[in-house]
């Protein structure tokens, strides 16, 4: 930083100044303190955490600006700067000020506001030359004595603290001009205010005062007085003596009103008064003298109990703003229309049924608010106001609108909702500056032509009408940010809605869409999406494309028929609020656990019985509503304690599961199936369950190990600890397995480095690509690979094992999502095996461009080379087919997607041959979409020549085509993969078991028989397969596929509950 800083001071107004503001500094460069002639030093708006004691060398310093940094204290040496007159250290993190500041006898300006001070130094008021002192917005509850010694003080700001009293010495400051003690806890004020004869501005609002200090009316120079938002019931007499008063604030707020019911006489003598705020009281009449104030520019008397207005309003010729909203007025004084300078008139929320004639005379009027009344017509003169920018007439009884609205050429905002209009005024579409239009809750059945001319329109509200379509011209509004069309009779969106590239908020509840409107999911800028369906036609599926809405922070899907959510929602990293109440969820959507920004989740009134422990990962979740669900987990007493208790419970349960799971993962790596059976029997598994374990592929062993432990824990409860498990294994004479448990009990290390875990990945991030090349001499490191630090991966469970590598499920601590990590079985790196793993990563990087091939998230370089991929929630196709009778509609979609993925691989240049396509290598995401994986045996092929030089043993022989057995050295072709498509189960299916009364089954059966033809040349290409399977898939509707998914999920859930 020092290399680019300009440390050359400049002469400004005759003083030597060094400006280092806004430089991103974390410290002041040492060279600065060698500039001993420096008079002004500005280091404001940086990130400085301390000022060194070397500041004492700057003895000529006149002004120090160190505000808006990260200072937690000031150096003692600052008190040695005898020439210092101005010290600005506000907006830092100071919790105290150093003693000795009283030595700064020339100090005139001291600003310490916006810090964390709880007290001030006892001798601070010995700085007798102070003229401006600001200690506002701290945590001061008391003031040190001696403030009366500051006889030169002109301005004192101590607002925004916790003071219960004002120091009495304040009233002995003869030169005080401004005093701000607002926003404290004052209930009284010290006597003697009348002695402040030079006081011009007094701020005592936002306290707990029950009366205005009586001496206030004896301050002859007072120009501004604000006593709003206290507990006042009266104002002291003598207000007429405040001859210089320009602004008077006696307002309340709805939750903390003053209670003035009357106003003292004499207000008419305040001839210099320009602004009067007396809203939110209990006044029944406006002080009559108000209409005799010739310089009054602003008058607000809203939210009182006024039923009439005093005569003489026409005399207020300089009045610019008049607020008389929220009263009980039945008419607006006709004289209001004689105010030539009026710019804002607010009379909403009264009992007006008519408006006085002559409104057209208000030629300077910019804003008119007459909503929430009982008007049946808008005054015709309104359309003759050339400068009108805001017109609000909503919530009246309007059935028509006066002609001429097109003349309002400066109109920016028009509110006409909640009336009885049957049409939008046609002239509206001729308003070139209109930015906001709301016509909701009327009786509109159509929209006037010309909407496309509203090129500046940002917000359009047409909800609650009888519209059957959104005008197509809406899609031509380039600046539209908010579109609300809910509660109409819409069944479609117009084509081109995706052109609304600035749209941030869309509301479509209570509409008649046949399915979720997919067009809106192309709106990449969308931040808020409202699709709850309390009325209208309900949605039963949310499309995958919702994951494209990367800026979405609010999603409302309540009152629908949803049972699942798409896995792509995990991409919504900005989603903070999710509303899902009154749907049909039987299980908690796991994808919600992957939303790192989620703060509020409302999923009440569904059929959920259990919350996943993974929900604790949503660590920003502070508002969770699960009421109205038949929850059994967490226990009811936990749920009744609220969100904090639920999240703490889930986190505690997760920690228990993860410790035991890590231990069993270590066991599974070394456990053979011969050891498996007696262990399974000893844990109480049935013969059927043991047969399933014995017949399962090696990839499934870790999961089976874990499931047996879960069952054992359920049987033995708290007794099923790791220590008990270790003893249990020793009793079975599984000493080596027991040894794998022991280190876990001694050192629960995440990566298992001290426990000797097989294939663990850890260590520091690689020094770079050069060090990686030294480590892996057989591998040419691709600089385009995203590098992932393995330290940020938290191992969870083993997903599968192959001939030379295994895949571990892990949690990325930064991304807050689960991933799959593939690395070698042993810590000893074999060159050829390492090269194959790296070659697989290269192929994955290219193949990731297909949605039906597993994508590459990145690679780890240390401690061993590893591939990081997305975690697939639904496992492999083999596992699904083994456990569940998958409906035909979903089977054909999967088959079609396999053919699409393989077509993509075969179309690359050089061509990628998979060479080990089987159901175990076809993974399924959260919505059962296909992702082809495991490229360990795949090969590059160019010009009929296989490029890959090495490949490990372990190819699945049962899936090999017949030509492979005739010549084991035969160069693979794409027809190898086609054959494997037809025998994904390891053998040809028994055709006698296939139904013959289904046309779709017959068609696919014929295709499969062609694929396993003995002659490779007779087999079709994957492109041909994709075409034929597409025709089969098209016989099923989207609804049938959705129902198939729901059926599969229910069957999986049922299986998970069986012992």
TIPAPA-874611 format. One record per residue (C-alpha): x, y, z; residue in three letters. Coordinates in steps of 0.2 Angstrom, whole numbers, plus 5000, padded with zeros to 4 digits. Example, Ala and Ser with C-alpha at 12.3 -4.5 7.8 and 13.67 -1.06 7.14 Angstrom:
BEGIN
506249785039ALA
506849955036SER
END
This chain:
BEGIN
500050005000UNK
501450125005UNK
502150114987UNK
500650194979UNK
500250314993UNK
500650504991UNK
501450555007UNK
501850725000UNK
500850855011UNK
499951005003UNK
499651185009UNK
497851215011UNK
497251385017UNK
498951415024UNK
499151255033UNK
500151105029UNK
498950955026UNK
499150775022UNK
497650685016UNK
497650495017UNK
495750475018UNK
494850335009UNK
496350235005UNK
495950065013UNK
497250085026UNK
497349975041UNK
498750075049UNK
499550245048UNK
501250235038UNK
502750265050UNK
503450395038UNK
501950505042UNK
502650545059UNK
504250605052UNK
503350755044UNK
503450855060UNK
502851015052UNK
501150935048UNK
499651035054UNK
498150935047UNK
498150745046UNK
496650665038UNK
496550475039UNK
494650465039UNK
493650325031UNK
494950185032UNK
495050025042UNK
496350085055UNK
496249995071UNK
497450105081UNK
498450265081UNK
500250235087UNK
501050335101UNK
502250405088UNK
500850535085UNK
501650635099UNK
503050685086UNK
501750795077UNK
501850935089UNK
501151065077UNK
499650965073UNK
498051085073UNK
496750955066UNK
496650765067UNK
495250685056UNK
495250495061UNK
493350465060UNK
492550315051UNK
493850185055UNK
493950035067UNK
494850125082UNK
494450035099UNK
495550165109UNK
496550325107UNK
498450335112UNK
498950415128UNK
500150525118UNK
498750615110UNK
498550725125UNK
500350795122UNK
499750885106UNK
499651055114UNK
499251145098UNK
497751025093UNK
496151125091UNK
495051005081UNK
494850815085UNK
493650705075UNK
493650525080UNK
491750485078UNK
491050335070UNK
492350205077UNK
492250075090UNK
492950175105UNK
492350105122UNK
493250235132UNK
494350395130UNK
496050415138UNK
496350515153UNK
497350675150UNK
496250745136UNK
496050895148UNK
497850945144UNK
497250995127UNK
496951165132UNK
496751235115UNK
495451105109UNK
493951185102UNK
493051045093UNK
492850875100UNK
491750745091UNK
491650565098UNK
489850525092UNK
489350355085UNK
490550255096UNK
490250135111UNK
490650245125UNK
489850205142UNK
490650355151UNK
491750515148UNK
493350555157UNK
493050645173UNK
494050795168UNK
493450805151UNK
492650975154UNK
494351055159UNK
494551085141UNK
493951265144UNK
494051315125UNK
492851195119UNK
491551275107UNK
490751115100UNK
490550945109UNK
489650795101UNK
489550635111UNK
487850575103UNK
487450395099UNK
488450315112UNK
487950215128UNK
488150355141UNK
486950345156UNK
487750485166UNK
488750645163UNK
490350695173UNK
490150855183UNK
490951015178UNK
490051045161UNK
489651225168UNK
491451265166UNK
491351265147UNK
490851445146UNK
491351455128UNK
490251305122UNK
489051355108UNK
488451175102UNK
488151025113UNK
487550865106UNK
487150715117UNK
485650635109UNK
485450445106UNK
486150395123UNK
485350325139UNK
485350475150UNK
483950495163UNK
484350675166UNK
485250825158UNK
486650895169UNK
486051045178UNK
487651135173UNK
487051145155UNK
485851285160UNK
487351385165UNK
488151395148UNK
487951575143UNK
488551555125UNK
487551395121UNK
486651415104UNK
486151225100UNK
485651095113UNK
485150915107UNK
484650795120UNK
483350695110UNK
483150505110UNK
483650475128UNK
482650425144UNK
482350595151UNK
480750615161UNK
481250785169UNK
482250945164UNK
483351045175UNK
482751215181UNK
483551365174UNK
483251345155UNK
482751525154UNK
484651575157UNK
485151505140UNK
484851675132UNK
485751645116UNK
484951475113UNK
484351465095UNK
483951275093UNK
483251155106UNK
482950965103UNK
482150875117UNK
481050755106UNK
480950565109UNK
481050555128UNK
479750525142UNK
479450705146UNK
477750745153UNK
477950935151UNK
478951065142UNK
480251155153UNK
479351315158UNK
480851425155UNK
480851385136UNK
479551515133UNK
480851645140UNK
482151615127UNK
482051765115UNK
483251695102UNK
482451525100UNK
482151485082UNK
481851295082UNK
480951195096UNK
480551015094UNK
479750925109UNK
478850785098UNK
478550605104UNK
478550635122UNK
477050615134UNK
476450795134UNK
474750835139UNK
474951025138UNK
476051165132UNK
476651305144UNK
475951475142UNK
476951615135UNK
477251545118UNK
476851715111UNK
478551775118UNK
479551665105UNK
479551805093UNK
481051725083UNK
480351545082UNK
480351475064UNK
480051295067UNK
478951205080UNK
478751025082UNK
477550955095UNK
477050795085UNK
476850615092UNK
476850445083UNK
475450325083UNK
476250205096UNK
476950345107UNK
475850505106UNK
475850665114UNK
474150705121UNK
473850885118UNK
471950925117UNK
472151115117UNK
473451235112UNK
473951395122UNK
473351565115UNK
474551675106UNK
475151575092UNK
474651715080UNK
476051815087UNK
477351695080UNK
477551795065UNK
479151715059UNK
478551535060UNK
478751445044UNK
478451265050UNK
477151195062UNK
477051005066UNK
475650965078UNK
475050795071UNK
474650635081UNK
473850725096UNK
472050735102UNK
471650915096UNK
469850945091UNK
470251105083UNK
471651195075UNK
472251345084UNK
471351495076UNK
472851605076UNK
473751485064UNK
472851565049UNK
473651735054UNK
475451675051UNK
476051755035UNK
477651665033UNK
476951485037UNK
477551365023UNK
477151195031UNK
475651145042UNK
475350965048UNK
473850935059UNK
473550755054UNK
472950615065UNK
471950725077UNK
470150735080UNK
469750885069UNK
467950895062UNK
468151065055UNK
469451195050UNK
469551375056UNK
469151515044UNK
470451615035UNK
471551485027UNK
471651595012UNK
472751715021UNK
474151575022UNK
474851645005UNK
476551565007UNK
475951395012UNK
476751255002UNK
476251095011UNK
474651055020UNK
474350895029UNK
472650865037UNK
472450685035UNK
471750555048UNK
470350665055UNK
468450675055UNK
468250815042UNK
466750805030UNK
467350945019UNK
468951025014UNK
468851215017UNK
468551295000UNK
469751425004UNK
471151295002UNK
470951314983UNK
471551494985UNK
473251454991UNK
474351504976UNK
475951414982UNK
475251254988UNK
476351104982UNK
475650964993UNK
473950934999UNK
473550775010UNK
471750755016UNK
471650565015UNK
470750455028UNK
469350585032UNK
467450575029UNK
467450675013UNK
466050635000UNK
466450794989UNK
467850904985UNK
467751094984UNK
467651174967UNK
469151274961UNK
470551144963UNK
471151184946UNK
471751354953UNK
473151254963UNK
474351274948UNK
475951234958UNK
475151074966UNK
476350924964UNK
475550794976UNK
473750764980UNK
473250634992UNK
471350604994UNK
471250414996UNK
470250335010UNK
468750445009UNK
466950425002UNK
467150514986UNK
466150454971UNK
467050564958UNK
468750644956UNK
468650834955UNK
468750874936UNK
469951014939UNK
471250884945UNK
471650854926UNK
472051034924UNK
473551034936UNK
475051044925UNK
476351014938UNK
475450864947UNK
476750724950UNK
475750614962UNK
473850574962UNK
473150454975UNK
471250424975UNK
471250244980UNK
469950164992UNK
468450284987UNK
466850244978UNK
467450294961UNK
466550214946UNK
467250334933UNK
468750454930UNK
468650624923UNK
469250654905UNK
470850734902UNK
472050634912UNK
473250634897UNK
473550814901UNK
474450774917UNK
476150764908UNK
477250764923UNK
476250634933UNK
477450504940UNK
476350404952UNK
474450364950UNK
473450264964UNK
471650224959UNK
471550044967UNK
470049994978UNK
468750074968UNK
467350024957UNK
468150064940UNK
467649954925UNK
469050034914UNK
470750114916UNK
470650294910UNK
471250284892UNK
472350444894UNK
473450344906UNK
474450264892UNK
474950444886UNK
475850494902UNK
477750484897UNK
478450504915UNK
477250384924UNK
478350264935UNK
476950184946UNK
475250134941UNK
474050044953UNK
472349994947UNK
472049844958UNK
470449784966UNK
469249864953UNK
468149784940UNK
469249784925UNK
469049654912UNK
470249734899UNK
471649854898UNK
471750004886UNK
472949994871UNK
474550084872UNK
475350024887UNK
477050004878UNK
477150194878UNK
477450194896UNK
479350174894UNK
479750244912UNK
478550134921UNK
479350034935UNK
477849974945UNK
476249904939UNK
474849834950UNK
473349764941UNK
472849634954UNK
471049594960UNK
470149624944UNK
469349514931UNK
470749514918UNK
470949354907UNK
472549404900UNK
474049524904UNK
474149644889UNK
475549584878UNK
476249764877UNK
476749744895UNK
478249644889UNK
478849794880UNK
479149904896UNK
481049904898UNK
481049974915UNK
479749874924UNK
480349814941UNK
478649764949UNK
477249674941UNK
475749614952UNK
474349524943UNK
473649404956UNK
471849374959UNK
471249384941UNK
470749254929UNK
472349234920UNK
472749064913UNK
474349114903UNK
475649244902UNK
475949334885UNK
477449284875UNK
478949384878UNK
478749404896UNK
480649354897UNK
481049524889UNK
480749604906UNK
482549604910UNK
482349724925UNK
480949644934UNK
481249614952UNK
479549574960UNK
478149464952UNK
476549424960UNK
475349284953UNK
474349214967UNK
472549164965UNK
472649144946UNK
472049004934UNK
473648944927UNK
473648754921UNK
475448734928UNK
476748844935UNK
477148984922UNK
478848924916UNK
479149084906UNK
479349184922UNK
480849074928UNK
481849154914UNK
481849324923UNK
483549314930UNK
483449474939UNK
481949424949UNK
482049454968UNK
480349414974UNK
479149284968UNK
477349274975UNK
476449114969UNK
475349064983UNK
473649004978UNK
472349034991UNK
471049054977UNK
471249004959UNK
472048844952UNK
473448764963UNK
475148714958UNK
475748534961UNK
477548554954UNK
478848684954UNK
479948674938UNK
481848644939UNK
482048814931UNK
481748904947UNK
483548874951UNK
483949004938UNK
483349144949UNK
485049184957UNK
484449344964UNK
482849284972UNK
482749324991UNK
480849294994UNK
479849144988UNK
478049124992UNK
477248954987UNK
475948935001UNK
474148864998UNK
474648744984UNK
474748554981UNK
476648534982UNK
477448374988UNK
479248404983UNK
480348544978UNK
481648534964UNK
483448504969UNK
483948654959UNK
483348764973UNK
485048734981UNK
485648864968UNK
484649004977UNK
486049064988UNK
485149234991UNK
483549154996UNK
483049225014UNK
481149205015UNK
480249045010UNK
478349025013UNK
477648845010UNK
476148835022UNK
474648735017UNK
475348615005UNK
475448425004UNK
477248395010UNK
477348225018UNK
479248235021UNK
480248395024UNK
481048455007UNK
482948415010UNK
483448554997UNK
482948685010UNK
484348625021UNK
485548685007UNK
484948875007UNK
486448965016UNK
485449135017UNK
483749075023UNK
483149175038UNK
481349135038UNK
480448975034UNK
478548945036UNK
478048765032UNK
476548755044UNK
475048655041UNK
475748505030UNK
475948325034UNK
477748325040UNK
478248205054UNK
480148225055UNK
481348365052UNK
483048315045UNK
484548345056UNK
485348425041UNK
484248575044UNK
485448645057UNK
486648685042UNK
485448835038UNK
486348925052UNK
485449095048UNK
483749025051UNK
482949125065UNK
481149105061UNK
480448935058UNK
478648895059UNK
478148705058UNK
476548715068UNK
475048615061UNK
476148465056UNK
476148295065UNK
477948305070UNK
478648165081UNK
480448225078UNK
481048335086UNK
479948305101UNK
478448415104UNK
479248495120UNK
480748555109UNK
479548615095UNK
478548715108UNK
480148815113UNK
480348895096UNK
481648905082UNK
483148915093UNK
482748755103UNK
482348665087UNK
483948715078UNK
485048675094UNK
484248505095UNK
484548465077UNK
486348515078UNK
486648405093UNK
485848255085UNK
486848285069UNK
488548285079UNK
488048125087UNK
487648045070UNK
489248115062UNK
490448045075UNK
489647865073UNK
489547885055UNK
491447925053UNK
491847775063UNK
490847655053UNK
491547725037UNK
493247675043UNK
492647505046UNK
491847485030UNK
493447515020UNK
494247365028UNK
492647255030UNK
492447105018UNK
490847025015UNK
491346865024UNK
491546975040UNK
489947065036UNK
488746925038UNK
489146875056UNK
489247055061UNK
487547085053UNK
486746935062UNK
487546985079UNK
486647155076UNK
484947075074UNK
484647075055UNK
483546955047UNK
484146825035UNK
483246915021UNK
484147075026UNK
485846975026UNK
485546905009UNK
485247075002UNK
486947125010UNK
487846975003UNK
487147004986UNK
487447184986UNK
488947264976UNK
490447324986UNK
489947504983UNK
488447474994UNK
489347405009UNK
489647575018UNK
487847615017UNK
487347445024UNK
488547465038UNK
487847625043UNK
486047565042UNK
486447415053UNK
487147535066UNK
485547645065UNK
484547495068UNK
485647435083UNK
485547615090UNK
483647605089UNK
483647435098UNK
484847485112UNK
484547665114UNK
485847765124UNK
486847605127UNK
487347605108UNK
488847705111UNK
490547695102UNK
491347615117UNK
489947485117UNK
490247455099UNK
492047425101UNK
491747295114UNK
490447215103UNK
491747195089UNK
493047125100UNK
491746995107UNK
491546945088UNK
493446925087UNK
493447075074UNK
495047145082UNK
495647245067UNK
493947325065UNK
493847365084UNK
495547455082UNK
494747565069UNK
493547625083UNK
494847655096UNK
495747805088UNK
494047885086UNK
493747875104UNK
495447955108UNK
495548085094UNK
493948135085UNK
494948205070UNK
493948255055UNK
495148195042UNK
495648035052UNK
497448065049UNK
497948005067UNK
496747865066UNK
497547795050UNK
495947805040UNK
496147735023UNK
496147855008UNK
495848015019UNK
496048175011UNK
496748325020UNK
498248435022UNK
498648615016UNK
498148684999UNK
499448654985UNK
500848784983UNK
500248794965UNK
500248704949UNK
502148684949UNK
502148594965UNK
500748484959UNK
501748434944UNK
503148384955UNK
502048284966UNK
501148194951UNK
502548174938UNK
501348064926UNK
500048204926UNK
500048364916UNK
499048484927UNK
497748574918UNK
497748754924UNK
495948774920UNK
495348664934UNK
494548744949UNK
495648704964UNK
494648664980UNK
495548664997UNK
495248495005UNK
495248575022UNK
493548655018UNK
492848475015UNK
492048385030UNK
491948195027UNK
490248115030UNK
490047945023UNK
490747825009UNK
489647824994UNK
490447684984UNK
492047594980UNK
492847534963UNK
494347444958UNK
495647584963UNK
494647724970UNK
493147764982UNK
491947904983UNK
491548004999UNK
490148115003UNK
490748275011UNK
490148445016UNK
490948595009UNK
491048715024UNK
491048875013UNK
489748825000UNK
488648745013UNK
488148605002UNK
488548415000UNK
489748354987UNK
490548194982UNK
492448174982UNK
493348034973UNK
495047984977UNK
496247824978UNK
495947684990UNK
497647694997UNK
498847835002UNK
500147754991UNK
500047834974UNK
500247734959UNK
500747824943UNK
499547744931UNK
498047754943UNK
498347934947UNK
498447974928UNK
496747884926UNK
495947984940UNK
496648144932UNK
496048094915UNK
494348064922UNK
494348244929UNK
494748314911UNK
493348214903UNK
492148274917UNK
492648454914UNK
492148434896UNK
490648324899UNK
489948444912UNK
489248544898UNK
487848414897UNK
486448424910UNK
486348234909UNK
488248204914UNK
488948234931UNK
489848394932UNK
491548434939UNK
491548564953UNK
493448564955UNK
494948454960UNK
495948444976UNK
497848434975UNK
498348394993UNK
498548275001UNK
498148174986UNK
497348214969UNK
495448204971UNK
493948244960UNK
492448354968UNK
490748324960UNK
488948364965UNK
488148254978UNK
486648154970UNK
485248134983UNK
484447984976UNK
485947874973UNK
486147764958UNK
484947694946UNK
485447514952UNK
484947554969UNK
483347624964UNK
482847474953UNK
483347354966UNK
482247434980UNK
480847504970UNK
479647454956UNK
479847614946UNK
478347664936UNK
478547664917UNK
478347854914UNK
479847884925UNK
480847734918UNK
480647804900UNK
481147974905UNK
482747904913UNK
483147794898UNK
482947944886UNK
484048054897UNK
485447914897UNK
485347914878UNK
485548104878UNK
487048104889UNK
487847964879UNK
487448054863UNK
488348214870UNK
489948104875UNK
490048024858UNK
489848194849UNK
491448264857UNK
493048294847UNK
493948184852UNK
492548064856UNK
492348004874UNK
491947824876UNK
491247774893UNK
491747594892UNK
490847554909UNK
489047604906UNK
487947524919UNK
486547564931UNK
487747584945UNK
488647724936UNK
486947814932UNK
486647934946UNK
484948024950UNK
484748194957UNK
483448254969UNK
482148254955UNK
482648084948UNK
483548164933UNK
484948064926UNK
486848104928UNK
488047984920UNK
489547964931UNK
491147864933UNK
492347894919UNK
493747794926UNK
493747674912UNK
493247794898UNK
494347834884UNK
494747974872UNK
494547924854UNK
495048014838UNK
495047954820UNK
494647774826UNK
496147774837UNK
495947754856UNK
497047894864UNK
497047834882UNK
498647734885UNK
498247654902UNK
496747594910UNK
496547504927UNK
495847334929UNK
494147314935UNK
492947334920UNK
491247254922UNK
491347094912UNK
489547054913UNK
489147214903UNK
490447184890UNK
489847154872UNK
490246984863UNK
491647054852UNK
492647094868UNK
492746904872UNK
493346864854UNK
494746984855UNK
495247054872UNK
496347184864UNK
495047244852UNK
494947434852UNK
493347494860UNK
492047584849UNK
490447684852UNK
489447524849UNK
490247454865UNK
489247584875UNK
487647554865UNK
487747364870UNK
487947414888UNK
486347524887UNK
485347364884UNK
486147264898UNK
486247384912UNK
485747254925UNK
487247144920UNK
486247024909UNK
484947024895UNK
483147034903UNK
482046884902UNK
480846944888UNK
479446824894UNK
479246924909UNK
479047084900UNK
477147134897UNK
476547124879UNK
475047224881UNK
475947394882UNK
476447484866UNK
477847584875UNK
478547424883UNK
478547334866UNK
479347484857UNK
480747494870UNK
480947304870UNK
481247304851UNK
482547444853UNK
483547344867UNK
483547194856UNK
484347294842UNK
485647364855UNK
486247194860UNK
486447134842UNK
487947014840UNK
488547114825UNK
489147294831UNK
488647364814UNK
486847324817UNK
486747414833UNK
485947594833UNK
486947754838UNK
486447834854UNK
485747974843UNK
484547854836UNK
484147784853UNK
483747954859UNK
482547994845UNK
481547824848UNK
481547844867UNK
480948024865UNK
479347964856UNK
479047834869UNK
479247974883UNK
478148094874UNK
476647964877UNK
476648014895UNK
476148184901UNK
477048294913UNK
475748254926UNK
476048064924UNK
477948084927UNK
477548194942UNK
476448064949UNK
477747924945UNK
479048034955UNK
477848044970UNK
477547854970UNK
479347824970UNK
479647944984UNK
478347864994UNK
479047684991UNK
480747744996UNK
480047825012UNK
479147665016UNK
480747565014UNK
481747675025UNK
480447645040UNK
480647455039UNK
481847365050UNK
END
